[in-house]
Amino acid sequence: MYSEKVMDHFKNPRNMGEMKDPDGVGKVGNPICGDVMWVFIKVDDSGGEERIKDIRFQTFGCVAAIATSSMTTELAKGKTLEEALEISNSDVAGALKGLPPIKMHCSNLAADALHAAIQDYISKKVRKGKKRRK
């Protein structure tokens, strides 16, 4: 039912765990299946571009939810915020070599949690009066 890549990310999740003092936090959930995901990011803006220098996740959910969270962190780490915002559910599912159709919503949650963490970071900067670099 699941690809070897999905099972690898489920059994050996990358970047799992809470982060102290994150720059941005995204939380999403699906009330139908009960999956809940948090994505925590640290952003480095010292090099002229805002890049995700560290990313962690916590997920309560099924095999696919944990695997997609893990893969999303792998896809986003080191990317600029703009590049990370381009990561889609199909990118996540493709990197995992596919998901069963009934589990595709999990890849939506993982990408949505990443995007929410980035938006949280941006809104915190705006509230602090800092302008984002372009």
Long-range contacts (C-beta under 8 A, 24 or more apart in sequence): 1-100, 2-63, 2-64, 2-67, 2-99, 2-100, 3-96, 3-97, 3-98, 3-99, 4-97, 5-67, 5-71, 5-95, 5-96, 5-97, 6-63, 6-64, 6-67, 6-96, 6-97, 6-99, 7-63, 7-67, 9-66, 9-67, 9-68, 9-70, 9-71, 9-96, 10-63, 10-66, 10-67, 10-70, 13-57, 13-66, 13-67, 13-69, 13-70, 14-70, 14-71, 14-73, 14-74, 15-55, 15-56, 15-57, 15-70, 15-73, 15-74, 15-77, 16-56, 16-57, 16-58, 16-59, 16-69, 16-70, 17-56, 17-57, 17-58, 18-56, 18-58, 19-54, 19-56, 22-56, 22-117, 23-121, 23-124, 24-117, 24-118, 24-119, 24-120, 24-121, 24-122, 24-124, 25-116, 25-117, 25-120, 26-112, 26-113, 26-114, 26-115, 26-116, 26-117, 26-118, 26-119, 26-120, 27-113, 27-116, 28-109, 28-112, 28-113, 28-116, 29-109, 30-105, 30-109, 33-61, 33-62, 33-105, 33-106, 34-60, 34-61, 35-59, 35-60, 35-61, 35-62, 35-65, 35-106, 35-109, 36-60, 36-61, 37-61, 37-65, 37-69, 37-109, 37-110, 37-113, 38-113, 39-69, 39-72, 39-73, 39-110, 39-113, 39-114, 39-116, 39-117, 40-117, 41-76, 41-114, 41-117, 41-118, 41-121, 43-81, 43-121, 45-133, 48-133, 49-80, 49-133, 50-80, 50-81, 50-132, 50-133, 51-78, 51-79, 51-80, 51-81, 52-76, 52-77, 52-78, 52-79, 52-80, 52-81, 52-84, 53-78, 55-114, 55-117, 57-110, 57-113, 61-106, 62-103, 62-106, 64-99, 64-100, 64-103, 64-106, 64-107, 65-106, 65-109, 65-110, 67-96, 67-106, 68-92, 68-93, 68-96, 68-99, 68-106, 68-107, 68-109, 68-110, 69-110, 69-113, 71-95, 71-96, 71-110, 72-110, 72-111, 72-113, 72-114, 76-114, 81-118, 81-121, 81-122, 84-114, 84-118, 85-115, 85-118, 87-111, 87-114
